[in-house]
Structures are given as structure tokens and as C-alpha cells.
Amino acid sequence: MPFRWARRISDFQNVLTNARNDILEVFANATGDRVVARWMCSGLNNGMFGLPADGRPVRFSGIAIWRVESGRLAECWIERAGLEAFKDLAGA
């Protein structure tokens, strides 16, 4: 089954209300077939990680790496500081 970005984004926005992504930096390799962005995501907890929806602020960083082929997005990898966000929300 193919990955459904629209569904994934919708699900994410349901658990992080008022979600905002701020791009901190973008750069590419010499051939332009790899692009990397560092970003900061923030919003309000509406049940992230299955925790109670309490409206507390959530903020975490991440990176996205894209592979570009023939001028189009071919692949994307995302790493985010989810463990840190979970620990902050869970009080761990």
C-alpha cells in the first residue's frame, strides 16, 4: 500500500493543533539531487503520542532530506526529536 502523505499530515494536525513548521536552514548538494532542511515544529498538544490532550505547547526540531529526480521529489526521509517532545509532555 502506498504511503499517503495527506492522511499522515491530517492525522498529525489532529494531535498537534495550530501546528507550525519554521524552516531554519535549507541546503543542497552540488548536483542538486539531495536537499536538506532543518526545521522547528510547534503547536498545542491535542493527544500527541497518545497522551491526554491538555493544550500545552509542544516544540521539537527535525530534519528532512529529499532526493530529487528529473526535477521532482522522488524520496523523502524525516528525522525528528520526537523522544524529547514525548519526555517533555509526559513529564519524564
RAMOSUL-V253511 format. One record per backbone hydrogen bond with DSSP energy under -0.5 kcal/mol. CO is the residue of the C=O (numbers start at 1). NH is the residue of the N-H. If there is no record, write none. Layout:
# RAMOSUL-V253511
CO & NH
CO & NH
This chain:
# RAMOSUL-V253511
3 & 5
4 & 8
5 & 9
6 & 10
7 & 11
8 & 12
9 & 13
10 & 14
11 & 15
12 & 15
12 & 16
15 & 46
15 & 48
16 & 19
17 & 44
20 & 22
20 & 42
21 & 23
22 & 40
25 & 38
27 & 36
29 & 32
33 & 68
34 & 29
35 & 66
36 & 27
37 & 64
38 & 24
38 & 25
39 & 62
40 & 22
41 & 60
42 & 20
43 & 58
44 & 17
45 & 55
47 & 50
48 & 51
52 & 54
56 & 45
58 & 43
60 & 41
61 & 81
62 & 39
63 & 79
64 & 37
65 & 77
66 & 35
66 & 68
67 & 74
67 & 75
69 & 72
72 & 69
75 & 67
77 & 65
79 & 63
80 & 82
81 & 85
82 & 86
83 & 87
84 & 88
85 & 89
86 & 90
87 & 91
87 & 92
